[in-house]
Amino acid sequence: MHIVVCIKQVPDTKNVRIDPDTHTLVRQGVESIVNPFDLFAVEAALKIKDENGARVTVVTMGPPQASEALRDILSLGVDDAVLLSDRAFAGSDTWATSTTLAGAIRKMGDVDIVICGKQAVDGDTAQVGPETAALLDIPYATFVKNIQLLEGGALKVVRQTDEGTEVWKIPMPALVTVIKEIGEPRVPSLRHKMRAKKAEIVVWGAADLGLDTDCVGLCGSFTQVVRVFSPPRRSNRIQIEGSIEEQADQLFQYLKNSKVPGL
Amino acid sequence: MKAIVDKKKCTVCGVCSDACPMGAISLREDHIEISDDCSLCGICVDTCEFGALSLPEVGKGPVADLESYRGVWVYAEWREGEVHKVGHELLSAGRVLADKRGVQLGAVLLGSGLENGIAEELISYGADTVYVVDRPELAHFTDETYAKSLVELIRRERPEILLAGATSMGRSFIPRVAASLQTGLTADCTELDISDEGLLLQTRPAFGGNIMATIICPNRRPQMATVRPKVMKPVKAPGRQGRIERVELPEECFKGRVEVLEVIPEQDRTAKLTEADVIVSGGRGLRKAENFDLLEELAGLVNGAVGASRGAVEEGWIAPSHQVGQTGRTVAPTLYMAVGLAGAIQHLVGMQGSQVIVAVNKDPHAPIFDVATYGIVADLFEFIPAFVKRIRKERGERAQ
């Protein structure tokens, strides 16, 4: 059993705050972290490894310093790490990213399960998992909160949808994207930390994946950002003062005038 | 590749350096330097008032035969026997785009046992043609069967734009449709427009909602976007005329590798956060589980749902299905009341699309006030009962 976990290094949004005057991001002191949802993906893979035995490989696309993120993941007990790094990968949209990840998974050859976080917290698109599965032409399930191995090379997954939950049977090789209910990520162990420090991280570029540089990065992207701007400021906040009763009454009147349903 | 600097125009003012989310721009004595960390996001380009920054050209890949694609389509999500409201919202938004472009508006219905009434309703919201694929295999959603059916329809009819709801269904299978058609997809749009050349201008929040980005798909068709529910306004025009086309697709479209074993609808109605018009959310300020009864009472009174911050969920005061924010649900109700909730950035990204935000907090410096429409500095244990009493008074009910 070979499980591949795809991760992304993202800015730590915990430290990102909005400047109340300019309403823009204050980025001072923002560090890079592993996308929180990807930690759930790693946990999902390690759980399967604990229960059934499996080799787990973590892969990311990013600049050379993304190898730090890979070492963090190795220290959790993941076996191998692959860094997809090439100047040609810069500026990838979700399609170009998926093309690159699919290329790496194809090169590994023997993959049974691919696990991704449901989305990355910087872009929040939730597209790379499904697009990667589509490119590999393997079945997938999104927003999964439980994975169980079935006899005969299939997975039983529980999905969380807007309407409730769904239980699917899905043959391997398959891709799943997971949500936090899959289980809290474990903490690194000393033994794995030592190993992670020394571990060799494989680096693949476009040529290693057999990908033409026109198919990846900005060149291979279908979408293009044409404008970036701060969100329109909320109309100035109205501070409601007075006694508790006066505050309750004023709020009630305001909400009634705003035609809030139910009031 | 990285952003390109025109050294003649650059004044080394440093604005771009502060704005760069990758920290890739450093200031030197007489020029700026862009490191390999540049992700080509383009944020610097927009912040530079001297026009000194630009991005290398995008998408040298194959260009689709753009002229052969015509019309705007909306995927009208059908689930549990009815069309999701976002389908109506998108038809009304799609109508505006189609009229601007002078083309037809199509709606796609996939499912099983789809009566004509459902399709007729889509016409009343703006569709000229409703394409109906009605098959027992489509009774339950799976990504493969739904994607293959929609891809086949798009290949036949060649719409230039496809819009779908950014629901758990749309966010799951629309990426597969885009990948199969080898075209671009923009997720979670909150604003749509169309340029004179027919380019769909897709605006969406990024970096946790702190930045808005407008995205185009210049060389591929259809231009695809998922759109957040409750952002567009549904406009009904009863008596509108349109055509219902029941479509036969090849058997292959209905074959998938996934087997649906069970579908369990959410029992707890109050947890249906994403559909509620009013959400009353509590945070650590609630102090204990029983105090959520206060919010339940208020929510029940206005037919709303109860939400919670991550803190309250972690304390075990309320089930995780109520959590709003980055690791919970993204919501955009008409009214969001944040009660005893500080407003960490992770919470704000999940609710700042709400139309009216009311913040009730003892701490006047709580970040939640920064996004609030109405701010109330008060003890929630005094204010909420007073507010409930005020609503009851209006209705001539006696306080309980």
Interface residues (C-beta under 8 A of the other chain):
Chain A: P11 T13 K14 V16 R17 I18 P20 T24 L25 R27 V30 P36 F37 P63 P64 Q65 R87 A88 A90 G91 D93 T94 W95 S98 V121 D122 G123 D124 T125 A126 Q127 G129 P130 E131 A133 A134 L135 P139 Y140 A141 T142 F143 K156 Q160 T161 D162 E163 G164 T165 E166 V167 W168 K169 I170 P171 K180 E181 D214 C215 G217 L218 C219 G220 S221 F222 T223 Q224 V225 V226 R227 V228 F229 S230 P231 R234 S235 R237 I238 Q239 I240 I244 E245 Q247 A248 D249 L251 F252 Y254 L255 S258 V260 P261 G262 L263
Chain B: M1 K2 D18 A19 C20 P21 M22 G23 D36 D37 C38 S39 L40 C41 G42 I43 V45 D46 T47 L55 P56 E57 V58 G59 K60 G61 R79 E80 H140 T142 D143 E144 A147 T167 S168 M169 R171 S172 F173 P175 R176 A178 A179 S180 Q182 T183 G184 L185 T186 A187 D188 L201 P205 A206 F207 G208 G209 N210 I211 M212 A213 T214 I215 I216 C217 P218 N219 R220 G256 R257 V258 E259 V260 L261 E262 V263 I264 P265 E266 Q267 K272 T274 E275 D277 V278 L301 V302 N303 G304 P320 Q326 T327 T334 L335 A344 I345 Q346 L348 V349 Q355 V356 I357 V358 P367 F369 D370 V371 A372 T373 Y374 G375 I376 V377 A378 E382 F383 A386 F387 K389 R390 I391 E394
